[in-house]
Amino acid sequence: MSGVFNFTFVPWFRSVAPYIHMHRGKTIVIGVPGEAIAAGKLGNIAQDLALIQSMGVQIVLVHGFRPQVNEQLRAKGYEPHFYKGTRVTDGIALDCALEAAGQLRYEVEAAFSQGLPNTPMAGATVRVISGNFLTARPVGIVDGVDYQHSGLVRKVDATAIQTMLDGGAMVLLSPLGFSPTGEAFNLTMENVATEVASELHADKLIFLTDNGGIRLRPMDPPGDDNPVDTELPLAYAESLLSQLPPAEKPSDMGFHLQYCVTACKNGVERSHIVPYLVDGSILLEIYTHDGIGSMVVDEKLESLREATIEDVGGILQLIEPFEKDGTLVKRSRTEIERDADHYTIIEHDGVIFGCAALYPYPEDGTGEMASVTVSPQVQGQGDGDKLLRRIEQRARAMGLKSIFVLTTRTMHWFIKRGFTVVDPSWLPEARKRKYNWDRKSLVLVKKLQ
């Protein structure tokens, strides 16, 4: 094994460890569209999910079958019929859905049964269990269109699913449901995954898609200067949905976003839109700092918000110990009261556990991130990352191209998150005049995409 490999592998593996610990025992619902299976991605997806499960994560896998049903319909001489993005399922389409579900269930179970030596599945033991966990109801007649055998989830047997998960199995669900009278209904993968995640109070809901997320400037074309926005607060995601036209196709920007919003409002902590065309995208989303797709997060869980004058006392109480030991530069109450609107805070039950301030220098296209503090009671739980992401969002909204910090003790935390060390002469002229040469703080800069 080469020394170069050792040098890169060991730090990488250590950096992943906190995420392994964080997700152990958590429940994740993953929606895999039929398009991903048709594109030949099932094998790699199965390998990655087996690996994730081996690290203590409970997984519910919901597969779709849109292209497979369409293919079978056309093979029988019929064209698929959709209205407002939902399939109109007549008797023939229902037969095709039942046939496609059976075939795909076989393919998924086969993918998780592989165990050839020298492959990622070697030694993996994945028990995949399916069942009649869903009760459905008909969509009915909408705008004079009878959806016939198309349905929506009426009830999820969350207790039975959780029992299977607690027993170490992976639960596989097809987008089919049955009424109390035994009538079958064709559901959508997105509806099933969202309802199951909501009823299980899952920690994550992940949709694999072909577009892979929402851009920083959603209305502009994708590109290097308009990358995927890795975190969308729930309020922003709802606002964006209200500006978009109704989503009818999976390729529409708001199609998966609407389900992510619904899941978060129903108590799912985080919902993700991840590209299936990128190999290992689920691993990258779960086990790396920034992820690869877009995550919708309900900030009400921790009340990440901008500060008001009423928060000054709590901010002072939080930062005082760090000022005393020299980690932070001392700031007076008057100064914090004057700059209260510069601060972002994290609070829970009225107690402030974290804060950070943004002081913009618009003429230089940059801003200073200052007073970055997380209470020792919650350090290591990701609150510092949340503050950093919010400061970056605020800076982008101001049109700033970079942010910088001055620090004497926490430089490694910032370097790990994309900051680079620069000479103090880099500082904006107005900030340079206030630089304390006796303190000898390092200056670190992060460019904003």
N, C-alpha and C positions, 0 to 999 in steps of 0.2 A: 504494500500500500504506500503510495507516494507521500512525501512530506507535505507537498502542496495540498493534497486531499486532506491530510490530517489538520493542516493549518486552517482550512476553510470549514471542514465538517464539524470539528469540536466546538468552535464558537457558535456556529449555527445551531447545533443541537442544544447547546446550553441556552441559547436565546429562545428556543421553542418551549423549554421546560415550563415557564410560568403559564403558558397557554394550555399546556397539557393538564396542569394542576387545576386551572380555572374551569375547564370544561368537564372534568371528571364528574360523573354522576348527573350531568345535565341531560335534558331531553331536546333533541333536534328533529324537526319535521322537514323533510327534503322533498320538494316537488321536481320530478324529472320529466320533462315533456317528451312526447313521442318523437319529436324532431331530433332530440339528442340521441335516442336509441336508433333512429333511422340513419343518423350520421355516423354510426359505428362507435359511439362513445361509451356504451354500456360497460364494456370490459374494464376500462380505466376507472369509471365511476364506482363500479363494484369493488375494485381493489382499494380505492381510497376510503370508501365507506367501511370496509372490513377493517382497515387500519384504524380509522377513527373509533369504531366500536371497541377495538382491542385496547384502546386507551380510556375505556370506562364511560363512553358516551352512549346514551340510549337513543336509538334511531327509529323513526317511522319514515318509510319510503313510500311516496305516492307517485305512481307513474301515470303519464298521460298516453293518449293514443290517437290524437287528431289525424296525423298523416296516414296511420295504418288503417283507420276506418275509411278515410277518403279513398285510399288505394283499393280497398275491398269493394267499396261502392262502385267505383269506376270499372273494376273488373267484372261487375255484374251488370254494367250498362247504365248506371245511375250517377247523376251528378250530386255532390254534397249540397245541402241547402242550409244556409245560415241566415239568421235575422238578428241584427244588433249584436253580432259576435257570438251568439249561441246557436248551436246546431239544432235544427228542427229534425227530431228523431221519429221517423215513421217506423213501421214494422220492419222494413228491410234494413234501415239504418241501425235499428236496435240489434238485429241478428248479426250485423257486421261488427257492432261494438262488443257484443258478447264473444264473438269469435276472436277479435283482436285482443280482448282482455285475457282470454285463455292462453293465446299464443305468447303474449308479452309476459305473463306471469311465469310461464315455462322458461322463457329466455332469462328473466331476472333470477329465478331460482337456480338455473344452470350456471349463471355467472358467479353466484356466491358459493357454488359447490366445488369450484375448481381448487386444486391444491397441488399442482405439479411442482416438483423440486425446482429450485432456482427461479421461482416466480414470486411476485409480491403476495400471492395467495398461499404460498407454501406454509403449512402448519396452521392456517386459519381455520377456525371452526365457527361458521356463521349459521345459526338456525334461523331460517326465514319462515315466518308464520303469517298466513292470511286467514281471513274469516269474514263472517257477515257482521261487521262492526258498525255498519252505517244503515240508518233508516232514512228513506228519501220521500220526498213529496213532489208532485208535478209542478213544472213551471206554470202550466196552464195556458191561457189565451192572452196574448199581449198585442195591443193594436190590431186586433182581429186576426192575428196569426196564432194558430194552435200548435204549440210545441210538442204535442202528443207525448212521446215517451222520454222527453228531456226533463230532467228533474234538478232539484236542489237538495242539499243535505237538510234533513229534518232533525235528526238526533245522532249523536256519536256515543257509542258505548265505551266511554273513556275508561271506566273501571276495568273492563276486559282487556283493553289495549294496554293499560298500565300493568296489569298482571303479567301479560306476555313480556313486556319490557323488563319488569323486575326479575323475571325468570331468565334473563340473558338473551332473549330472542330479538331479532329485528322484525318489525311488523311491516308487512307489505300490503298496501291498499291499492285497488284498482278504482277508477272513477265510475263505479257502479253502485247503486243502492236499491233497496227493496222496500216496498210499502208493507204495512202490517197484513195486507191481504196477499202478499207474495208477488206483487207486480214489480217488474224490473224497470229501473230508470237509468238513463244515460246521464251522468254527471260530468262536471269538468274537473280536471286535476286541480286547478287553482282553488275552486270552491271547496273541494274535499280537504286539501292541505291546510287551507285557512281555518276551516271549522275544526279540524282535528287538533291543530296547534292551539287554537283558542280553548277548546274543552280540556286539553291536557295541561293547560297553562305552561306550554313549552317555553324553554329558554330562547330558542331560535326557530325561525321559519326561513328556509332557504329555497328560493326559486332558481333553477338553472334556466338561463334564457340565451337567445342568440345575440342580443344586443349588450347584455352584461352590465347594465346600470344606467344611472342618470348623470348627465354631464354637469360640470360646474356651471356652465351657461346652457341651460337645457334647450333653449330655442336655437342655438347656433350649431353648425355642423361639428361632428367629432373631429379631433385632431390633437397633435402634441400640445397645442396651446389651449385645448379645451378637454382635459382629461375627465375621467369618471369622478364624480363627487362621492367620496368614500363614506360620508356620514350625513344623513339628512334628519334634522330634528322633525318630530312628528308634525308640529305646527307648520313648518315650512313645506313638508310633503303634502299636507292637506291644502295649503295655499296654492301649490303648484298644480295639483289635480284640478282645482277650480278654474285654472286658466287654460287647461288643455281641453281639446275636443273630446267627446266620449270615445273611449278606447274600445275597439271591436276586434282587433287582431292582436295576437301575441307580440307582433313587431311594433305595435303602437306604444309610445312612451309611457302612457299612463296605465297600460293593461295590467302589468304585474304590480305597479306602484299602488293601485287601488286596493289590491288584496293585502299588501304590506301594511298599508294604513289601517285597514279593517282589523288585521291581526293585532297590531300594536294597541289599538283602541280597546280590544278585547282582553288585553292583559299579557300578550306575548311581548317580552322585553325588547327583542330585536328581530327585525325582519330584513332579509337580504335578497338582492338581485345580483346573480353571479353568472359570468359567461361560461357556457358549457364547451365552447370552442377552444378554450385555454386548458391545456392538460393540467390536472391537479388543482383546478380553480377552487374546489371546496376546501382543500388543505390550505391553500394560500389565504382564503378568506377567514378561516377559523384560527390558524396557527401563526399568522404574521401580524405585525402591529397595524399596518395600514389596510391590510386586506387587498382584494382585487376588484370587488364590486361595490355596489351602493348598499348602505345599511340605513334603514329607517329605525330610529330609536325614540322611545317615549321618554322625554326628559322629565316628565312629572314624577318618575320614579325617584329622581334625585334633585329635582328643581334646579337645573343648571340655567342660570339667568343672569341678566345684567343687574348690577347693584343699584340701590337707591340710598338716599341719605339716611334712611332708617337702619341700614345695614352697617353703618360705620362702626358702631360699638362692637358688633360681632367680628368685623374684619380686624379691628385693633386687638381684640382678645386672641384671635387666631395667630396673628403675625408677631405678637409681642415676644414669645419665647425665642423665635428665630432672630429677632432683632438683638436680643440680649446675648445670644451666643455668637453673633457676628455673621450669621448666614445671610441676613437681609440688612440693607441699609435702613436706619431708623427713619420713619416718617411720622410727622406730628398728626394729631387729630385734625387740626385745621387743614393740613395738606390733603388728607384723605377725604374730608368733607368736601373740599373744593373739587376734588377729582373723582368723586363717587361714581359718576357715570362712565368713567374709564374702566371700572372694575367689572369682572365677571365672577360670580360666586357659585358654589355648590352648597345647597343646604338640605337638611332633612329634619322634619319636625321642628322647624324654626331655628335649628342650630347650623351655623356655617362651618363646613368641614374643609373648604378649599376656596382659594381666590387667585386671581391673576389680573393684572391691569395692562391696558394697551395705550401707550402714549404715541400718537401719530406724528410723523414729520413729513407731511404731504409734499412739501417742496422737494424732498429728497426721495420720495417714493418708498419710504420705509417707516417702520414703527417699532417702538421699544416694548417688549413684553417684560413687565416688572412685577415685583412682589408675588412671585409664583410660590404658593404655599399650599400644602396639603396637611391636614391634621395627622399626627402620628397614629391616631386611632384607626385611620382608614388607609394609611399608606400601603402601596402594593396592590390596590384594588382597581387601578386604572383611572382614578380621578384626575391625576396630573395630565394624562393623555386627553381626557375630555376637555379640560381647561385649554390645553394647547390647541385642540381642533377648533374650539369656539373662538379663540383669539385669532386663529388663521382665517376663519370665516369672516370675522369682523374686519380684519385687515383687507381681505379681498373686496369686501363690500365698499371700503373706502378707496379702492383703486390702488392700494399699496402693492409693491412688487416683492417686498421682503419684510421680515421681522428680525429683530436682533435682541439679544439678552446680554447683560453683564453679570458675571458670576465668579465666585472664588472657590466654590466647593461642589457645585453640581454640574460641572461641565460635561461629564460623561453621560448623564441622563439626556442632555440636549444633543450631544453628538450622535447618540444612538437614534435620535429622532430627526436626523437630517440637517442639523446645524453644523457649520464649519467655523473654525477659529480664524479670525482676521486680526490685523493690527489695529490698535485703537485709533490710528489715523483715519481708518475707514469711516468712523462715526460721523453723522451729520454735524455740521459746524456748531449748531446750537447745543447739541448734546456733548460735543467734544469739550466745550467750555466748562461743562459741569463734571467732567470726568475726574475722579479722585485718583491721582497718580500714586498716592501713598497706599491706597487699598490694592492697587494693581489687579483689578478685576479683568478676567478674560472677556473678550468680546466675541460672541458667536452669532453667526448670521444664517438664516434659512431663507432661500428663495421660494416664493409662492408661485405655483404653476397656474 
